[in-house]
Amino acid sequence: KFNKKEPSYDMFHSRGYRLPGFYEEVSEVNPTDCSDWNKGDKDRFRAAVFEKHENMNDVSNMIGKNINECINYYLVKFKRTKSYKSLKK
């Protein structure tokens, strides 16, 4: 299950806290915690970061993900990995 809580709250508020059509709209939202990234996405991201030297615009284009998703993954998940540590050496 993907984390869609934060964007859901924003939508709920923007609708004046009315629910008609809310679930359908929320189901289209991208998770904010990268929980929808599979192993292939993560592997492509890692390779692109090493090849493009952390240029998120190029990384985004290379792996076919939105630049905001790439930046979020980099900050939330990738910076905690051994790959990040080896990139910084």
WOVEN-V598420 format. One record per residue. N is the residue number from 0. RES is the residue in one small letter. OMEGA is omega in whole degrees, -180 to 180 (* if undefined). D_LAST is the distance of its C-alpha to the last C-alpha in Angstrom with 2 decimals. Layout:
n={N:N}
res={RES:RES}
omega={OMEGA:OMEGA}
d_last={D_LAST:D_LAST}
This chain:
n={0:1:2:3:4:5:6:7:8:9:10:11:12:13:14:15:16:17:18:19:20:21:22:23:24:25:26:27:28:29:30:31:32:33:34:35:36:37:38:39:40:41:42:43:44:45:46:47:48:49:50:51:52:53:54:55:56:57:58:59:60:61:62:63:64:65:66:67:68:69:70:71:72:73:74:75:76:77:78:79:80:81:82:83:84:85:86:87:88}
res={k:f:n:k:k:e:p:s:y:d:m:f:h:s:r:g:y:r:l:p:g:f:y:e:e:v:s:e:v:n:p:t:d:c:s:d:w:n:k:g:d:k:d:r:f:r:a:a:v:f:e:k:h:e:n:m:n:d:v:s:n:m:i:g:k:n:i:n:e:c:i:n:y:y:l:v:k:f:k:r:t:k:s:y:k:s:l:k:k}
omega={-175:-179:-180:-172:-175:179:179:178:179:179:-179:178:-178:178:-179:179:174:-172:-177:178:-176:-177:-180:-180:-180:-178:179:-176:174:178:-179:-177:178:-178:178:178:177:-177:179:177:-178:179:178:178:-179:-180:-179:179:179:-179:-174:175:175:175:-172:176:178:179:180:179:-177:-176:177:177:177:-178:178:177:-180:179:179:179:180:-176:-174:-173:-170:-177:179:-174:174:179:178:-179:179:177:-177:180:*}
d_last={35.34:33.22:32.76:34.90:36.19:34.95:36.12:39.29:40.16:39.82:42.12:44.52:44.85:45.31:48.14:49.97:49.24:51.42:50.44:52.10:49.54:46.69:45.49:45.48:43.46:40.87:40.47:39.09:36.32:32.66:31.12:28.80:26.68:25.53:27.84:29.18:25.97:26.49:24.17:24.58:23.65:20.44:19.56:20.47:18.44:15.22:16.03:17.03:13.97:11.85:14.83:15.73:12.44:13.62:17.10:19.14:22.36:21.34:19.78:23.07:25.19:23.42:23.89:27.19:26.48:27.36:24.69:25.52:24.93:21.47:20.51:22.11:20.37:16.92:17.88:20.00:18.51:15.17:13.27:14.54:13.26:10.97:10.15:8.95:6.64:5.27:5.61:3.82:0.00}
